[in-house]
Amino acid sequence: MNILKTVDLEESPWIRPRRVVYENDEGQVLNWDYIERVNARSSVLIMPRFKESGDLIFIRQYRVILDCHVIGFPAGVISNGEDIEMCALRELEEETGYKGSIVQISPELTLNSALIKETAHCVVVELEEDATPQEQELEPSEKIEVHRVKKDQLGAFFEQAGARGDIVGAGPWYMLMACQYL
């Protein structure tokens, strides 16, 4: 992918900048700027894991706004008429080629409550140990590699990603830190 230019937008079909004008407890009138998605209520973050081994699936996806690859979990926006389960299984199959069974769905979570008015649900999906992925169904804006990583190799996998210039997503990193320190 090749970035041709970056332009300022007032609004797009996908996002819009917003400003909240509010009064604090001392009576001061303040502003808070943020971004919201247009025509989307929530998204899903999918943590695919293999039943017996506990191996995880991560994706390495080129993200044009950072002009580099990001290591993360499969994810996607819930479309109109879809529920959380439908979206999670659809996005998992489109981005990775894998099919699985939902094990757990988180409560509604915030992704970055200071900047983005969007919520998400984390969905744990279990895969059969011998599962074989089908061909990905990627959109033209997507360039995704799929990686199966053993639980005890997470640190090394993220270290290798950083060494090649990739950025590791916060969710996978938090998960590694929780495994190591809790």
N, CA, C and O of each residue as an XYZ file, in Angstrom:
728
protein
N       0.847     -1.170      0.000
C       0.000      0.000      0.000
C       0.888      1.227      0.000
O       1.967      1.226      0.593
N       0.427      2.275     -0.671
C       1.226      3.462     -0.869
C       0.384      4.688     -0.536
O      -0.619      4.940     -1.204
N       0.768      5.452      0.476
C       0.029      6.647      0.860
C       0.312      7.745     -0.146
O       1.466      8.097     -0.393
N      -0.762      8.288     -0.729
C      -0.625      9.353     -1.715
C      -0.692     10.735     -1.082
O       0.057     11.631     -1.471
N      -1.591     10.919     -0.097
C      -1.684     12.193      0.615
C      -2.596     12.014      1.823
O      -3.329     11.032      1.929
N      -2.534     12.974      2.717
C      -3.418     13.034      3.866
C      -4.126     14.375      3.821
O      -3.491     15.416      3.654
N      -5.445     14.345      3.969
C      -6.234     15.583      3.896
C      -7.068     15.735      5.162
O      -7.421     14.747      5.805
N      -7.380     16.982      5.514
C      -8.255     17.248      6.647
C      -9.699     17.077      6.204
O     -10.070     17.471      5.098
N     -10.510     16.488      7.073
C     -11.923     16.274      6.785
C     -12.777     16.946      7.845
O     -12.387     17.040      9.009
N     -13.939     17.410      7.430
C     -14.912     17.857      8.415
C     -15.826     16.688      8.766
O     -16.267     16.560      9.908
N     -16.109     15.835      7.780
C     -16.924     14.661      8.007
C     -16.702     13.713      6.839
O     -16.296     14.128      5.754
N     -16.975     12.437      7.076
C     -16.864     11.435      6.028
C     -18.052     10.493      6.164
O     -18.838     10.628      7.102
N     -18.199      9.532      5.238
C     -19.286      8.562      5.398
C     -19.081      7.639      6.597
O     -20.011      6.930      6.982
N     -17.887      7.629      7.199
C     -17.568      6.685      8.272
C     -17.474      7.320      9.651
O     -17.900      6.722     10.639
N     -16.917      8.530      9.726
C     -16.726      9.178     11.028
C     -17.104     10.648     10.939
O     -17.180     11.236      9.860
N     -17.339     11.225     12.132
C     -17.548     12.672     12.198
C     -16.918     13.202     13.480
O     -17.029     12.586     14.540
N     -16.254     14.354     13.373
C     -15.745     14.996     14.586
C     -16.905     15.677     15.308
O     -17.806     16.223     14.671
N     -16.878     15.642     16.631
C     -17.943     16.250     17.428
C     -17.312     17.048     18.564
O     -16.160     16.820     18.932
N     -18.068     17.971     19.104
C     -17.634     18.731     20.283
C     -18.780     18.752     21.277
O     -19.918     19.064     20.928
N     -18.467     18.418     22.511
C     -19.424     18.542     23.605
C     -19.071     19.821     24.360
O     -17.921     20.021     24.753
N     -20.058     20.677     24.557
C     -19.888     21.865     25.385
C     -20.598     21.541     26.697
O     -21.784     21.211     26.705
N     -19.866     21.637     27.803
C     -20.446     21.241     29.084
C     -19.956     22.161     30.197
O     -19.005     22.924     30.031
N     -20.631     22.062     31.326
C     -20.273     22.855     32.489
C     -19.765     21.920     33.570
O     -20.399     20.909     33.870
N     -18.609     22.257     34.164
C     -18.060     21.398     35.227
C     -18.652     21.798     36.578
O     -19.507     22.681     36.647
N     -18.201     21.151     37.646
C     -18.745     21.381     38.986
C     -18.489     22.794     39.516
O     -19.196     23.261     40.408
N     -17.482     23.470     38.971
C     -17.184     24.850     39.391
C     -17.884     25.892     38.529
O     -17.664     27.090     38.710
N     -18.716     25.457     37.602
C     -19.453     26.386     36.753
C     -18.704     26.832     35.510
O     -19.188     27.697     34.780
N     -17.538     26.262     35.255
C     -16.779     26.620     34.053
C     -17.393     25.917     32.847
O     -17.763     24.746     32.926
N     -17.500     26.630     31.738
C     -17.964     26.034     30.495
C     -16.739     25.536     29.725
O     -15.819     26.301     29.434
N     -16.746     24.254     29.403
C     -15.603     23.611     28.763
C     -16.029     22.917     27.483
O     -17.217     22.686     27.253
N     -15.043     22.582     26.644
C     -15.267     21.836     25.408
C     -14.521     20.513     25.476
O     -13.452     20.427     26.080
N     -15.084     19.482     24.857
C     -14.388     18.208     24.695
C     -14.638     17.733     23.268
O     -15.782     17.513     22.870
N     -13.559     17.576     22.501
C     -13.668     17.126     21.119
C     -13.445     15.620     21.052
O     -12.614     15.070     21.774
N     -14.190     14.971     20.185
C     -14.071     13.525     20.010
C     -14.526     13.144     18.606
O     -14.994     13.979     17.833
N     -14.377     11.865     18.303
C     -14.778     11.316     17.004
C     -15.837     10.255     17.255
O     -15.743      9.496     18.219
N     -16.850     10.199     16.388
C     -17.825      9.115     16.478
C     -18.007      8.482     15.115
O     -17.843      9.127     14.080
N     -18.348      7.210     15.137
C     -18.661      6.510     13.894
C     -20.036      6.938     13.413
O     -20.919      7.237     14.216
N     -20.211      6.965     12.109
C     -21.502      7.243     11.509
C     -22.184      5.901     11.237
O     -21.572      5.000     10.662
N     -23.414      5.768     11.636
C     -24.227      4.568     11.365
C     -23.644      3.276     11.925
O     -23.779      2.226     11.299
N     -23.007      3.327     13.076
C     -22.513      2.108     13.722
C     -22.689      2.274     15.217
O     -22.423      3.342     15.770
N     -23.138      1.216     15.868
C     -23.380      1.333     17.304
C     -22.268      0.724     18.139
O     -22.013      1.175     19.256
N     -21.605     -0.292     17.613
C     -20.606     -0.988     18.394
C     -19.756     -1.866     17.487
O     -20.015     -1.990     16.290
N     -18.740     -2.469     18.083
C     -17.873     -3.363     17.325
C     -17.537     -4.579     18.175
O     -17.909     -4.655     19.346
N     -16.829     -5.528     17.573
C     -16.395     -6.725     18.278
C     -14.883     -6.875     18.141
O     -14.300     -6.563     17.103
N     -14.267     -7.358     19.214
C     -12.868     -7.751     19.226
C     -12.885     -9.241     19.521
O     -13.460     -9.670     20.521
N     -12.266    -10.024     18.667
C     -12.392    -11.477     18.754
C     -11.069    -12.077     19.216
O     -10.018    -11.822     18.629
N     -11.136    -12.879     20.277
C      -9.957    -13.589     20.759
C     -10.131    -15.063     20.413
O     -10.757    -15.804     21.171
N      -9.581    -15.503     19.265
C      -9.693    -16.908     18.879
C      -8.615    -17.742     19.573
O      -7.430    -17.413     19.532
N      -9.053    -18.827     20.210
C      -8.094    -19.712     20.880
C      -8.445    -21.158     20.561
O      -9.613    -21.525     20.431
N      -7.398    -21.963     20.441
C      -7.583    -23.385     20.177
C      -7.900    -24.096     21.488
O      -7.290    -23.823     22.522
N      -8.874    -25.021     21.426
C      -9.416    -25.682     22.621
C      -8.362    -26.308     23.520
O      -8.239    -25.932     24.686
N      -7.613    -27.243     23.002
C      -6.702    -28.017     23.844
C      -5.394    -27.282     24.147
O      -4.972    -27.230     25.302
N      -4.768    -26.730     23.152
C      -3.445    -26.135     23.338
C      -3.495    -24.727     23.933
O      -2.546    -24.286     24.582
N      -4.593    -24.036     23.709
C      -4.660    -22.649     24.156
C      -3.933    -21.694     23.230
O      -3.843    -20.502     23.522
N      -3.403    -22.204     22.099
C      -2.769    -21.324     21.114
C      -3.762    -20.248     20.707
O      -4.972    -20.473     20.718
N      -3.249    -19.085     20.352
C      -4.093    -17.955     19.966
C      -3.869    -17.583     18.509
O      -2.801    -17.828     17.947
N      -4.874    -16.999     17.917
C      -4.759    -16.442     16.565
C      -4.631    -14.932     16.677
O      -5.457    -14.276     17.312
N      -3.605    -14.393     16.065
C      -3.433    -12.953     15.941
C      -3.410    -12.612     14.461
O      -3.090    -13.449     13.617
N      -3.756    -11.368     14.165
C      -3.621    -10.911     12.792
C      -2.563     -9.816     12.738
O      -2.377     -9.051     13.684
N      -1.896     -9.770     11.629
C      -0.933     -8.709     11.325
C      -1.550     -7.957     10.156
O      -1.596     -8.457      9.032
N      -2.022     -6.754     10.436
C      -2.796     -6.010      9.447
C      -2.150     -4.660      9.171
O      -1.796     -3.923     10.091
N      -2.004     -4.352      7.895
C      -1.496     -3.039      7.519
C      -2.564     -2.006      7.853
O      -3.719     -2.151      7.453
N      -2.182     -0.970      8.582
C      -3.088      0.113      8.949
C      -2.561      1.399      8.332
O      -1.514      1.918      8.720
N      -3.304      1.889      7.374
C      -2.851      3.007      6.560
C      -2.630      4.263      7.401
O      -1.723      5.037      7.093
N      -3.420      4.498      8.446
C      -3.230      5.731      9.219
C      -1.918      5.728      9.990
O      -1.410      6.796     10.333
N      -1.364      4.571     10.268
C      -0.060      4.473     10.926
C       1.056      4.178      9.931
O       2.235      4.286     10.268
N       0.690      3.807      8.711
C       1.618      3.419      7.652
C       2.557      2.310      8.118
O       3.761      2.338      7.860
N       1.972      1.334      8.812
C       2.726      0.161      9.220
C       1.745     -0.949      9.586
O       0.530     -0.756      9.563
N       2.290     -2.099      9.920
C       1.457     -3.231     10.331
C       1.183     -3.166     11.835
O       2.016     -2.709     12.618
N      -0.001     -3.631     12.212
C      -0.402     -3.691     13.610
C      -0.736     -5.138     13.945
O      -1.421     -5.819     13.182
N      -0.250     -5.600     15.087
C      -0.569     -6.936     15.579
C      -1.786     -6.805     16.486
O      -1.780     -6.027     17.440
N      -2.824     -7.569     16.185
C      -4.028     -7.484     16.999
C      -4.877     -8.719     16.855
O      -4.467     -9.727     16.279
N      -6.064     -8.614     17.390
C      -7.061     -9.657     17.237
C      -7.970     -9.287     16.072
O      -8.104     -8.108     15.745
N      -8.599    -10.282     15.438
C      -9.622     -9.957     14.446
C     -10.691     -9.070     15.098
O     -10.967     -9.188     16.291
N     -11.275     -8.195     14.306
C     -12.273     -7.266     14.850
C     -13.144     -6.754     13.719
O     -12.814     -6.914     12.544
N     -14.253     -6.141     14.080
C     -15.105     -5.557     13.062
C     -16.281     -4.815     13.662
O     -16.581     -4.939     14.849
N     -16.938     -4.042     12.816
C     -18.089     -3.243     13.207
C     -19.359     -4.074     13.046
O     -19.533     -4.780     12.053
N     -20.230     -3.979     14.024
C     -21.515     -4.683     13.961
C     -22.398     -3.971     12.947
O     -22.694     -2.785     13.096
N     -22.815     -4.695     11.922
C     -23.672     -4.135     10.875
C     -25.118     -4.095     11.336
O     -25.507     -4.804     12.265
N     -25.910     -3.258     10.677
C     -27.345     -3.206     10.977
C     -27.950     -4.583     10.778
O     -27.671     -5.252      9.783
N     -28.773     -5.005     11.720
C     -29.422     -6.303     11.628
C     -28.597     -7.444     12.181
O     -29.077     -8.576     12.236
N     -27.367     -7.176     12.592
C     -26.496     -8.210     13.144
C     -26.491     -8.127     14.665
O     -26.646     -7.050     15.240
N     -26.313     -9.275     15.305
C     -26.059     -9.243     16.738
C     -24.568     -9.498     16.958
O     -23.822     -9.726     16.006
N     -24.149     -9.458     18.205
C     -22.734     -9.601     18.547
C     -22.180    -10.928     18.034
O     -21.107    -10.972     17.432
N     -22.924    -12.008     18.280
C     -22.464    -13.341     17.891
C     -22.275    -13.462     16.390
O     -21.250    -13.957     15.921
N     -23.276    -13.002     15.634
C     -23.206    -13.076     14.166
C     -22.002    -12.304     13.644
O     -21.268    -12.790     12.784
N     -21.805    -11.104     14.167
C     -20.699    -10.262     13.718
C     -19.359    -10.910     14.031
O     -18.471    -10.948     13.178
N     -19.207    -11.424     15.254
C     -17.924    -12.017     15.656
C     -17.563    -13.199     14.765
O     -16.427    -13.301     14.301
N     -18.518    -14.093     14.522
C     -18.233    -15.267     13.700
C     -17.981    -14.887     12.244
O     -17.131    -15.483     11.584
N     -18.715    -13.899     11.743
C     -18.520    -13.426     10.366
C     -17.136    -12.807     10.208
O     -16.409    -13.147      9.275
N     -16.766    -11.901     11.113
C     -15.469    -11.228     11.023
C     -14.317    -12.215     11.181
O     -13.311    -12.108     10.480
N     -14.456    -13.172     12.095
C     -13.415    -14.181     12.271
C     -13.180    -14.933     10.970
O     -12.037    -15.114     10.550
N     -14.256    -15.368     10.335
C     -14.120    -16.131      9.098
C     -13.572    -15.267      7.964
O     -12.701    -15.709      7.213
N     -14.080    -14.029      7.834
C     -13.599    -13.157      6.757
C     -12.113    -12.839      6.898
O     -11.368    -12.896      5.920
N     -11.686    -12.507      8.111
C     -10.313    -12.046      8.307
C      -9.297    -13.164      8.446
O      -8.136    -12.992      8.074
N      -9.719    -14.325      8.982
C      -8.748    -15.393      9.238
C      -9.023    -16.675      8.473
O      -8.118    -17.491      8.298
N     -10.262    -16.872      8.010
C     -10.645    -18.119      7.362
C     -11.088    -19.189      8.338
O     -11.532    -20.257      7.918
N     -10.976    -18.928      9.629
C     -11.350    -19.917     10.647
C     -12.822    -19.791     11.037
O     -13.411    -18.712     10.977
N     -13.396    -20.929     11.437
C     -14.728    -20.987     12.029
C     -14.576    -21.523     13.440
O     -13.705    -22.354     13.700
N     -15.415    -21.057     14.351
C     -15.321    -21.515     15.723
C     -16.634    -21.388     16.452
O     -17.673    -21.107     15.854
N     -16.575    -21.601     17.762
C     -17.755    -21.528     18.630
C     -17.521    -20.472     19.694
O     -16.437    -20.393     20.272
N     -18.524    -19.675     19.949
C     -18.413    -18.618     20.949
C     -18.446    -19.222     22.344
O     -19.303    -20.045     22.665
N     -17.489    -18.794     23.167
C     -17.364    -19.269     24.537
C     -17.824    -18.193     25.521
O     -18.488    -18.493     26.513
N     -17.470    -16.951     25.242
C     -17.798    -15.873     26.170
C     -17.895    -14.553     25.420
O     -17.189    -14.320     24.438
N     -18.789    -13.691     25.907
C     -18.933    -12.332     25.382
C     -18.831    -11.376     26.560
O     -19.525    -11.540     27.563
N     -17.981    -10.397     26.438
C     -17.785     -9.419     27.513
C     -18.994     -8.488     27.608
O     -19.828     -8.444     26.703
N     -19.077     -7.753     28.704
C     -20.034     -6.647     28.729
C     -19.560     -5.568     27.760
O     -18.482     -5.689     27.178
N     -20.334     -4.544     27.589
C     -19.953     -3.431     26.725
C     -18.693     -2.773     27.289
O     -18.625     -2.459     28.477
N     -17.694     -2.567     26.419
C     -16.401     -1.995     26.809
C     -16.151     -0.703     26.047
O     -16.675     -0.516     24.949
N     -15.362      0.179     26.618
C     -14.931      1.375     25.903
C     -13.541      1.123     25.329
O     -12.722      0.444     25.949
N     -13.281      1.661     24.161
C     -11.989      1.475     23.503
C     -11.026      2.610     23.832
O      -9.859      2.363     24.139
N     -11.491      3.824     23.771
C     -10.693      5.002     24.099
C     -11.694      6.110     24.398
O     -12.025      6.908     23.520
N     -12.171      6.158     25.626
C     -13.271      7.052     25.985
C     -12.896      8.527     25.969
O     -13.771      9.376     26.139
N     -11.640      8.856     25.772
C     -11.233     10.258     25.667
C     -11.291     10.767     24.234
O     -11.351     11.977     24.014
N     -11.275      9.866     23.255
C     -11.184     10.290     21.857
C     -12.302      9.763     20.970
O     -12.758     10.462     20.064
N     -12.745      8.539     21.222
C     -13.674      7.881     20.295
C     -14.950      7.501     21.021
O     -14.907      6.852     22.066
N     -16.084      7.904     20.468
C     -17.368      7.499     21.035
C     -17.758      6.190     20.347
O     -18.509      6.176     19.371
N     -17.227      5.102     20.882
C     -17.495      3.778     20.338
C     -17.322      2.771     21.461
O     -16.446      2.919     22.313
N     -18.150      1.764     21.454
C     -18.006      0.677     22.410
C     -17.755     -0.615     21.648
O     -17.927     -0.685     20.431
N     -17.347     -1.632     22.390
C     -17.054     -2.922     21.764
C     -17.365     -4.034     22.753
O     -17.523     -3.803     23.952
N     -17.447     -5.219     22.229
C     -17.569     -6.436     23.028
C     -16.404     -7.328     22.657
O     -16.119     -7.524     21.476
N     -15.726     -7.872     23.659
C     -14.669     -8.849     23.429
C     -15.331    -10.224     23.396
O     -16.064    -10.588     24.316
N     -15.074    -10.977     22.344
C     -15.708    -12.278     22.157
C     -14.621    -13.347     22.077
O     -13.752    -13.303     21.206
N     -14.685    -14.306     23.001
C     -13.751    -15.425     22.977
C     -14.373    -16.513     22.115
O     -15.498    -16.949     22.360
N     -13.630    -16.944     21.107
C     -14.101    -17.984     20.195
C     -13.133    -19.154     20.258
O     -11.921    -18.986     20.124
N     -13.682    -20.332     20.462
C     -12.860    -21.538     20.534
C     -12.802    -22.207     19.168
O     -13.803    -22.309     18.458
N     -11.595    -22.662     18.820
C     -11.366    -23.349     17.556
C     -10.964    -24.786     17.852
O     -10.309    -25.071     18.855
N     -11.365    -25.674     16.969
C     -10.928    -27.062     17.101
C      -9.429    -27.116     16.845
O      -8.911    -26.376     16.009
N      -8.740    -27.981     17.558
C      -7.282    -28.057     17.458
C      -6.809    -28.322     16.033
O      -5.772    -27.802     15.621
N      -7.551    -29.117     15.281
C      -7.147    -29.458     13.908
C      -7.851    -28.593     12.854
O      -7.873    -28.944     11.674
N      -8.416    -27.477     13.279
C      -9.127    -26.597     12.339
C      -8.190    -26.116     11.236
O      -7.043    -25.748     11.487
N      -8.698    -26.129     10.030
C      -7.955    -25.643      8.873
C      -8.676    -24.419      8.324
O      -9.868    -24.490      8.024
N      -7.979    -23.308      8.190
C      -8.664    -22.107      7.701
C      -9.020    -22.208      6.223
O      -8.303    -22.815      5.427
N     -10.137    -21.602      5.886
C     -10.537    -21.443      4.498
C      -9.873    -20.167      3.969
O      -9.142    -19.496      4.698
N     -10.125    -19.844      2.726
C      -9.560    -18.622      2.154
C     -10.209    -17.399      2.799
O     -11.421    -17.375      3.014
N      -9.400    -16.386      3.107
C      -9.921    -15.145      3.674
C     -10.816    -14.441      2.667
O     -10.666    -14.613      1.457
N     -11.747    -13.648      3.179
C     -12.630    -12.825      2.346
C     -12.375    -11.366      2.690
O     -13.194    -10.720      3.345
N     -11.238    -10.853      2.246
C     -10.805     -9.519      2.627
C     -11.404     -8.443      1.730
O     -11.659     -8.660      0.545
N     -11.621     -7.272      2.336
C     -12.068     -6.101      1.589
C     -10.849     -5.483      0.906
O      -9.717     -5.763      1.301
N     -11.061     -4.646     -0.113
C      -9.912     -4.034     -0.800
C      -8.997     -3.237      0.125
O      -7.808     -3.092     -0.161
N      -9.535     -2.718      1.231
C      -8.728     -1.929      2.162
C      -7.973     -2.796      3.161
O      -7.221     -2.271      3.982
N      -8.157     -4.116      3.109
C      -7.551     -5.000      4.097
C      -6.381     -5.792      3.514
O      -6.450     -6.315      2.402
N      -5.326     -5.862      4.285
C      -4.171     -6.702      3.989
C      -3.822     -7.373      5.313
O      -3.236     -6.747      6.196
N      -4.187     -8.664      5.451
C      -4.109     -9.337      6.745
C      -3.357    -10.654      6.630
O      -3.649    -11.484      5.769
N      -2.374    -10.828      7.526
C      -1.699    -12.117      7.707
C      -2.229    -12.734      8.993
O      -2.508    -12.024      9.960
N      -2.369    -14.058      9.003
C      -2.874    -14.776     10.172
C      -1.723    -15.540     10.824
O      -0.948    -16.213     10.145
N      -1.621    -15.426     12.157
C      -0.537    -16.082     12.897
C      -1.108    -16.885     14.062
O      -1.860    -16.353     14.878
N      -0.751    -18.159     14.136
C      -1.083    -18.995     15.283
C       0.115    -18.948     16.230
O       1.241    -19.265     15.846
N      -0.148    -18.547     17.472
C       0.935    -18.329     18.430
C       0.674    -19.142     19.698
O      -0.421    -19.103     20.258
N       1.686    -19.871     20.137
C       1.593    -20.635     21.380
C       1.592    -19.676     22.566
O       2.260    -18.643     22.538
N       0.841    -20.023     23.605
C       0.728    -19.159     24.788
C       2.079    -18.759     25.348
O       2.280    -17.604     25.725
N       3.010    -19.706     25.404
C       4.314    -19.406     26.005
C       5.258    -18.676     25.042
O       6.402    -18.392     25.396
N       4.790    -18.373     23.841
C       5.601    -17.658     22.861
C       5.097    -16.242     22.579
O       5.598    -15.573     21.675
N       4.099    -15.782     23.356
C       3.511    -14.459     23.108
C       4.549    -13.345     23.189
O       4.615    -12.494     22.302
N       5.355    -13.343     24.242
C       6.372    -12.297     24.402
C       7.337    -12.260     23.237
O       7.651    -11.187     22.723
N       7.808    -13.418     22.818
C       8.749    -13.490     21.698
C       8.076    -13.040     20.403
O       8.693    -12.352     19.589
N       6.815    -13.424     20.210
C       6.083    -13.022     19.007
C       5.953    -11.500     18.943
O       6.175    -10.901     17.890
N       5.592    -10.874     20.068
C       5.454     -9.415     20.089
C       6.816     -8.733     19.926
O       6.913     -7.692     19.276
N       7.856     -9.309     20.506
C       9.201     -8.755     20.373
C       9.652     -8.781     18.907
O      10.216     -7.808     18.406
N       9.399     -9.904     18.228
C       9.743    -10.011     16.805
C       8.951     -8.995     15.978
O       9.482     -8.397     15.044
N       7.681     -8.809     16.329
C       6.854     -7.833     15.616
C       7.440     -6.434     15.757
O       7.552     -5.703     14.773
N       7.810     -6.064     16.969
C       8.400     -4.748     17.196
C       9.716     -4.577     16.459
O      10.005     -3.497     15.946
N      10.510     -5.629     16.403
C      11.806     -5.568     15.725
C      11.661     -5.327     14.230
O      12.533     -4.716     13.613
N      10.564     -5.802     13.642
C      10.371     -5.555     12.201
C       9.589     -4.271     11.927
O       9.280     -3.969     10.774
N       9.263     -3.503     12.991
C       8.603     -2.210     12.819
C       7.091     -2.245     12.983
O       6.422     -1.242     12.736
N       6.546     -3.376     13.394
C       5.108     -3.460     13.635
C       4.775     -2.816     14.976
O       5.638     -2.678     15.844
N       3.515     -2.425     15.133
C       3.004     -1.933     16.407
C       2.078     -3.007     16.966
O       1.243     -3.553     16.243
N       2.226     -3.304     18.240
C       1.362     -4.291     18.892
C       0.164     -3.551     19.472
O       0.320     -2.537     20.153
N      -1.039     -4.068     19.196
C      -2.255     -3.470     19.731
C      -2.305     -3.561     21.247
O      -1.693     -4.447     21.845
N      -3.034     -2.643     21.863
C      -3.126     -2.593     23.319
C      -3.766     -3.855     23.888
O      -3.301     -4.370     24.905
N      -4.819     -4.363     23.258
C      -5.501     -5.551     23.768
C      -4.577     -6.750     23.911
O      -4.507     -7.338     24.990
N      -3.869     -7.130     22.860
C      -2.924     -8.242     22.994
C      -1.827     -7.978     24.035
O      -1.424     -8.889     24.758
N      -1.355     -6.749     24.110
C      -0.301     -6.447     25.075
C      -0.833     -6.547     26.507
O      -0.166     -7.107     27.377
N      -2.023     -6.011     26.754
C      -2.624     -6.126     28.088
C      -2.788     -7.582     28.476
O      -2.551     -7.962     29.622
N      -3.197     -8.398     27.508
C      -3.378     -9.821     27.773
C      -2.053    -10.459     28.202
O      -2.021    -11.235     29.157
N      -0.972    -10.140     27.508
C       0.342    -10.668     27.859
C       0.737    -10.210     29.264
O       1.225    -11.010     30.063
N       0.530     -8.946     29.561
C       0.890     -8.425     30.881
C       0.061     -9.104     31.974
O       0.588     -9.423     33.040
N      -1.207     -9.324     31.722
C      -2.059    -10.021     32.697
C      -1.564    -11.445     32.929
O      -1.516    -11.910     34.068
N      -1.200    -12.131     31.858
C      -0.694    -13.502     31.994
C       0.595    -13.527     32.801
O       0.822    -14.460     33.571
N       1.430    -12.531     32.638
C       2.726    -12.522     33.307
C       2.681    -12.039     34.750
O       3.456    -12.503     35.586
N       1.778    -11.110     35.045
C       1.831    -10.443     36.350
C       0.657    -10.697     37.266
O       0.680    -10.251     38.413
N      -0.361    -11.389     36.814
C      -1.499    -11.659     37.711
C      -1.497    -13.081     38.185
O      -2.380    -13.479     38.945
